[in-house]
Amino acid sequence: MKPIDLRSDTVTRPTARMRQAMAEAEVGDDVFGEDPTVGRLEARVAELLGFEAALFVPSGTMGNAIAIRVLTERGDEVLVERRSHVVRYELSAMSVLSGVMPRMVDAPDGHLRPEHVRGAVAPRAYYKSDVTLVVLENTHNLAGGTVLGLAETREVIGAAREAGFRVHVDGARIWNAATALGIPASALAAGADTAMTCLSKGLGCPVGSLVASSRERIEKARRVRKLLGGGMRQAGILAAAGLVALDDAIPRLAEDHAHARRLAEALAQARDVRVTPPRTNIVVATLDGRSAPEVAAALAAEGVLTIAMDARTLRLVTHRDVSDEDCRRAAEVIGTVVG
């Protein structure tokens, strides 16, 4: 029986429509700015996120690195939540590539608040580094796919503006956040200087992310992309899948959210397990007194693949390639193995 893969929403395979679009894509050399399919994708994402322009990049990690490089100067600090992707899973890229360091704060739901921003304001002194950038992650991965709501987003961006800080939205799964809230993704990026979003996570593309901003900043971002080795040639073959995903994948994200709630209910019934109620497609469970790697291994032996994020934390992620029947079977296995 085929394993039920709940390790991440990056494990999806391109749909038949994506493959057809990729095979038939009109292409050109994108480093020369001549790939029409890439151009269409960039224009479409810029419009959906509410910016003037966008840039197609190979990965979300590169997209975040480019945005931070464009928005900061060496010696600056970046205000982030301690469990943010840019801190935990990007190999200290902000320090290595941009010469800046994170100023980390704790937030139970993973989301910065206006008081965090105001707390980072301090008198300038030549011998101290200053916070100049705030990074918001929406949805927040390690906090269980939590959603920073519209009012909260406006408040924290407003506080950043009052403080003179720039704002980058790590919106790798911003489409999930927008779906959960029933609002356009552009509303969750309004007022920010840059936003990054992934096509290869909830949207199921084989590869690709985009950085959106003003035209002036995107031209700077294009230079940084080249510096990092991210310039691609006939990239329209990849961009074509993204155009299909924007039409096909976003409208069905609510299904993934419903599947995540079913899995969370199964985990919540198990002994010594605490589950963050999922708002989107990520389920995070804390195992009290039990080894997450051992539980993940036991689930895998029964055909349910999950990720142990650390010694006590188990993560399950739903996606297009996990059906309603898969979730039913996975819930039964969880009840047997974890319960």
Secondary structure, DSSP 4 states (H G I P E B T S, - for coil): ---EE-S-TT-----HHHHHHHHH-----GGGT--HHHHHHHHHHHHHHT-SEEEEES-HHHHHHHHHHHH--TT-EEEEETT-HHHHSSTTHHHHHHS-EEEEE--TTS---HHHHHHT-----TTS--EEEEEEESSBTTTTSB---HHHHHHHHHHHHHHT-EEEEE-TTHHHHHHHHTS-HHHHHTT-SEEEEESSSTT--SS-EEEEE-HHHHHHHHHHHHHTT---SSTHHHHHHHHHHHHHTGGGHHHHHHHHHHHHHHHHTSTTEEEPPPSSSEEEEEETTS-HHHHHHHHHHTTEE-EE-SSSEEEEE--TTS-HHHHHHHHHHHHHHT-
